[in-house]
Amino acid sequence: MVFVIFILAAALTVFASIKLSQYADVISSKTAMGGMMVGTLLLAGATSLPEVSTSFSAAAIGNADIAVGNMIGSNLFNLFILAGFDFLLRRRQILNRASRNNIYTALLGVF
């Protein structure tokens, strides 16, 4: 039963992420905000909400270990995803295929 609930939650998450991406495209085309701004601020902000709420909740109860573990775990999992894609696309280096237009987004992320 738990496995079925997990599969349903995963399917709902995939569906919601597809819709979120489509709505971000619509917002970027119908407003003066460019695709970079919508993707960097709105889309990245929306996908980071679970980590932010977990870190705020951990800070509210005074448990810094949960907040730090959440941040490190999330970052490590994102690196794991990139490493997985790099392993799958072994013949084509994933970062070399990225558009040069993403440099502004990367710099914004660094700052």
Buried (B, 14 or more C-beta within 10 A) or exposed (E): EEEEEEEEEEEEEEEEEEEBEEBBBEBBEEEEBEBBBBBBEBBBEBEEEEBEEBBEEBEEEEEEEBBEBBBEEBEEEEEEEEEEEEEEEEEEEBEEEEEEEEEEBEEEEEE
